[in-house]
């Protein structure tokens, strides 16, 4: 039995927002322009992105609505009607509600009846975990098809009012991701038969390092590192917010580990004979910042595993970093706009900095 990606789709809310308009939408904290924004944007290389909120901080699309729109776009291009879907597997870092699971909300938005449901929670790699759950279910013959959707609505965390509620000053780790993350959703349709020219999933492999590394990216920890409480341990949510425990933060001191561990994982897959870099035709890597691109190339070259730069594809600079949705949005755009041939191989890599989980996927272009 083989499993194929036979269709894809994505949804990006609103018009693209360039670097000069970010603070127009997200707002200036305490009425002051950020001193860090330009420095962080120069490093990440992102030129435009999309937000599901407007300049008045009204939510224009819920996370589940974005996911459903991406799912519909995928189904409209495919061969399976919604009534014939066997499984829905979804991922997000943060749903619209704490409970119930994000998958339930997306199922309702799509109006899918009597379907098996799976929700994956995490950060960037959660989409690949949702994909592997669906892939495995199809591979063993449990289902004939599955719709996999990943969606992120990060901008609600970046409103100026969120930072103002946390006090007069905002630390670098809390502001860093404000200029990195944006909104969007992507979807893939899996089937156990090929359709036209499509992508066969050869394998998906995840390697987590949570046992060996501290938390690097999180929501729920207060600003004071000596405070061991989580946001749920405070007497009130207002006190948690005032302590900075509802801000999304990145421990930038740990970030260089993401490149080292991502390259180490690839070298391990080479040792296992899963990957031969000489046979890879296209690389789709979800690196969150242009800064990491050069570091990845340097480390692969030093390890004797270099893949020529012309084989690498990304839409980070024009679509932004949409977290767990990034790989699906990237794969959809690659599928629709790039040149590839039957027999070509794709290596997809999603390194996650939450507590360092890296997921890899190998695809082969096949035809019906």
C-alpha positions in Angstrom: 0.0 0.0 0.0 1.2 3.5 -0.9 -0.2 6.9 0.1 -0.2 9.9 -2.1 -0.7 13.7 -1.7 -3.2 14.2 -4.6 -4.3 17.8 -3.9 -3.4 20.8 -1.8 -4.7 24.2 -0.9 -4.1 27.2 1.3 -5.7 30.4 2.7 -3.9 33.6 3.6 -6.2 36.3 5.2 -6.4 39.8 3.9 -3.9 41.8 1.8 -0.2 41.3 2.3 1.3 43.5 5.0 4.7 44.9 4.3 7.4 45.7 6.9 6.3 49.4 7.2 2.7 48.5 8.0 3.3 45.9 10.7 3.0 48.3 13.6 0.0 50.0 11.9 -1.9 46.6 12.2 -0.4 45.3 15.5 -0.1 48.7 17.2 2.6 50.5 19.0 3.2 49.4 22.6 2.6 52.4 24.9 2.5 54.6 21.7 6.2 54.1 21.0 7.8 52.6 17.9 9.7 49.4 18.5 13.5 49.7 18.7 13.9 46.0 17.9 11.6 45.6 14.9 14.1 46.7 12.2 16.9 44.6 13.6 14.7 41.5 13.7 13.2 42.0 10.3 16.7 42.5 8.7 17.7 39.1 10.2 14.6 37.1 9.2 14.3 38.5 5.7 10.5 38.5 5.6 9.2 41.2 3.3 5.4 40.7 3.7 2.9 38.5 5.6 -0.8 38.2 6.3 -2.8 38.9 9.4 -6.3 37.8 10.3 -6.9 40.9 12.4 -7.3 44.5 11.3 -5.8 47.7 12.6 -8.6 48.1 15.1 -7.7 44.6 16.3 -11.0 43.0 15.2 -10.6 39.4 14.3 -11.6 39.0 10.6 -11.3 35.2 10.4 -11.2 32.7 13.2 -8.5 30.1 13.2 -11.0 27.3 12.5 -12.5 29.4 9.6 -9.1 29.8 8.1 -8.5 26.1 8.4 -11.8 25.3 6.8 -11.1 27.7 3.9 -7.8 26.0 3.2 -9.5 22.6 3.4 -12.2 23.6 0.9 -9.5 25.0 -1.5 -7.8 21.6 -1.3 -11.0 19.6 -1.9 -12.1 21.9 -4.8 -8.9 21.0 -6.6 -9.1 17.3 -5.8 -11.1 14.2 -6.7 -12.9 13.5 -3.4 -16.2 15.1 -2.4 -16.5 16.1 1.3 -19.1 13.3 1.8 -16.5 10.7 0.9 -13.8 11.8 3.3 -12.7 9.1 5.8 -10.5 11.1 8.1 -9.8 14.7 9.2 -6.5 15.4 10.9 -5.7 18.9 12.0 -3.0 20.9 13.7 -2.5 24.3 15.3 -0.4 25.9 18.0 -3.4 27.6 19.6 -7.1 27.1 18.7 -9.8 29.6 19.1 -11.0 27.9 22.2 -9.0 26.1 25.0 -11.5 23.3 24.7 -12.8 21.4 22.8 -10.0 20.2 20.4 -9.3 22.2 17.3 -10.3 19.3 15.1 -13.8 19.4 16.3 -14.1 23.1 15.5 -12.7 22.6 12.0 -15.0 19.7 11.3 -18.0 21.8 12.2 -16.8 24.6 10.0 -16.4 22.2 7.1 -19.7 20.4 7.8 -18.2 17.0 7.6 -20.3 14.2 9.0 -19.4 10.8 10.5 -15.6 11.2 10.1 -12.7 10.0 12.1 -11.0 13.0 13.8 -7.5 13.7 15.0 -6.0 16.9 16.5 -2.3 17.5 16.9 -1.2 20.2 19.3 2.3 21.7 19.3 4.2 24.4 17.4 5.7 24.2 13.9 6.0 20.4 13.7 2.4 19.7 14.8 1.3 19.8 11.2 3.7 17.0 10.3 2.5 15.0 13.3 -1.1 15.4 12.0 0.1 14.4 8.6 1.8 11.3 9.9 -1.3 10.2 11.8 -3.3 10.4 8.6 -0.6 8.9 6.5 -0.2 5.9 8.9 -4.0 5.4 9.0 -4.1 5.2 5.2 -0.9 3.2 4.9 -2.3 0.3 7.1 -5.6 0.3 5.2 -7.7 1.9 7.9 -8.8 4.6 5.5 -8.8 5.3 1.8 -8.3 9.0 2.2 -7.7 11.8 4.7 -7.8 15.6 4.7 -4.9 17.1 6.7 -5.2 20.8 7.7 -2.8 23.1 9.6 -3.7 26.6 10.6 -2.2 29.4 12.7 -3.6 32.7 14.0 -0.7 34.2 15.9 -1.6 37.9 15.4 -4.1 37.9 18.3 -1.2 37.4 20.6 0.7 40.4 19.2 -1.8 43.2 19.8 -0.2 46.1 21.5 -2.7 45.8 24.3 -1.3 42.4 25.2 2.1 43.9 25.9 0.8 46.9 27.6 -1.1 44.7 30.1 2.2 43.1 31.0 3.7 46.3 32.3 5.9 49.2 31.2 8.7 47.2 29.6 8.7 44.2 27.3 11.7 41.9 27.3 13.5 40.9 24.1 12.3 37.3 24.3 8.7 38.4 24.5 8.9 40.9 21.6 11.1 38.8 19.3 8.3 36.7 17.8 6.0 39.7 17.3 8.1 40.4 14.2 8.5 36.8 13.1 5.1 35.1 13.0 1.9 35.6 11.0 -1.4 34.0 10.0 -2.4 31.4 7.4 -3.6 27.9 6.8 -2.7 25.0 4.5 -4.2 21.7 3.6 -3.2 18.4 1.9 -5.4 15.6 0.6 -4.1 12.0 1.0 -5.3 9.0 -1.0 -4.3 5.4 -1.4 -4.3 5.8 -5.2 -2.4 8.2 -7.4 -4.1 11.0 -9.4 -2.6 12.6 -12.4 0.9 13.8 -11.3 1.1 13.8 -7.5 3.5 13.1 -4.6 4.0 9.7 -3.1 4.9 9.8 0.6 7.9 7.5 1.0 8.3 8.1 4.7 7.8 10.6 7.6 10.2 10.6 10.5 10.2 12.8 13.6 13.0 13.2 16.2 12.3 15.0 19.4 14.9 16.3 21.9 12.6 17.4 24.7 14.4 15.2 27.1 17.7 16.9 26.5 16.9 20.6 26.0 14.9 23.2 28.0 11.8 25.0 26.6 12.8 27.5 23.9 9.4 28.8 22.6 6.3 29.0 24.8 3.1 30.6 26.0 2.2 30.4 29.6 5.5 31.2 31.5 5.8 34.5 33.4 8.5 37.0 32.5 10.4 36.4 35.7 12.5 33.2 35.1 12.6 32.6 38.8 8.8 32.3 38.9 8.0 28.6 38.3 4.2 29.1 38.1 2.4 28.7 34.8 -0.5 30.9 33.7 -3.0 28.6 35.2 -1.4 28.8 38.7 -2.1 32.5 39.2 -5.2 33.5 41.3 -6.7 35.3 38.4 -6.1 35.5 34.6 -5.5 39.2 35.0 -2.6 38.6 37.4 -1.2 36.0 35.0 -1.4 38.6 32.2 0.3 41.3 34.3 3.1 38.8 35.0 3.7 38.4 31.3 2.5 34.7 31.4 0.1 35.2 28.4 2.8 36.5 26.1 4.5 34.2 23.5 8.2 34.2 24.1 11.4 32.8 22.5 14.5 32.1 24.5 16.9 33.4 21.8 19.9 32.1 23.6 18.8 28.5 22.7 17.9 29.2 19.1 21.2 28.1 17.5 20.4 24.6 18.6 17.6 24.4 16.0 20.1 24.4 13.2 22.5 21.9 14.8 19.8 19.5 15.7 18.1 19.8 12.3 21.3 19.0 10.5 22.2 16.2 13.0 18.8 14.6 12.3 19.4 14.7 8.5 22.8 13.1 9.0 21.2 10.4 11.1 18.7 9.7 8.3 21.6 9.5 5.9 23.3 6.9 8.1 20.1 5.0 8.2 20.1 5.0 4.3 16.8 6.9 4.2 18.4 9.9 2.5 21.0 10.2 -0.2 21.6 13.9 -0.7 22.9 13.3 -4.2 19.5 11.9 -5.2 17.4 14.8 -3.8 15.9 17.1 -6.5 14.1 19.6 -4.3 14.4 20.7 -0.7 11.5 22.4 1.1 12.7 23.5 4.6 10.7 25.5 7.1 13.4 27.7 8.4 11.8 30.5 10.4 14.4 33.2 9.5 16.8 33.9 6.6 19.5 34.0 9.2 19.2 30.2 9.6 19.5 29.5 5.9 23.1 30.4 5.7 23.8 28.5 8.9 22.1 25.4 7.5 24.2 25.5 4.3 27.4 26.0 6.2 26.8 23.1 8.5 25.7 20.7 5.7 28.8 21.7 3.7 31.1 21.0 6.7 29.4 17.6 7.2 30.0 16.7 3.6 26.2 16.6 3.0 25.7 19.8 1.0 22.6 20.1 -1.3 23.1 22.7 -4.0 21.3 26.0 -3.2 19.3 26.0 -6.4 17.5 22.9 -5.2 16.1 24.7 -2.2 12.6 26.3 -2.3 10.9 28.6 0.2 8.2 31.2 0.2 9.1 32.6 3.6 10.0 36.0 2.3 6.6 36.6 0.6 4.2 34.5 2.8 5.8 34.9 6.2 6.4 32.4 8.9 3.0 30.8 9.5 4.2 28.3 12.1 2.8 24.8 11.6 0.9 25.9 8.4 4.2 26.9 6.7 5.1 23.6 5.2 1.6 22.9 3.8 1.4 26.5 2.3 4.9 26.0 0.9 4.1 22.6 -0.5 0.9 23.8 -2.1 2.6 26.7 -3.8 5.5 24.5 -4.9 3.0 22.0 -6.3 1.1 24.6 -8.3 3.9 27.0 -9.5 7.2 25.1 -9.7 8.7 22.9 -12.4 9.2 19.2 -11.5 9.2 15.9 -13.3 7.9 12.4 -12.6 10.6 10.7 -10.7 11.8 13.8 -8.9 12.3 13.5 -5.1 11.5 16.1 -2.5 13.0 16.3 1.0 10.8 18.3 3.4 12.2 19.4 6.8 10.4 21.1 9.7 12.6 22.0 12.7 10.6 23.2 15.7 12.1 25.3 18.5 9.4 24.7 21.1 11.5 22.0 22.8 13.3 21.0 19.6 11.3 18.5 17.6 12.4 17.9 14.0 10.3 16.2 11.4 11.4 15.0 8.0 9.5 13.7 5.0 10.5 12.2 1.7 8.3 12.5 -1.4 8.5 11.2 -4.9 6.7 12.7 -7.9 4.6 10.0 -9.6 1.8 9.8 -12.1 -1.4 7.9 -12.3 
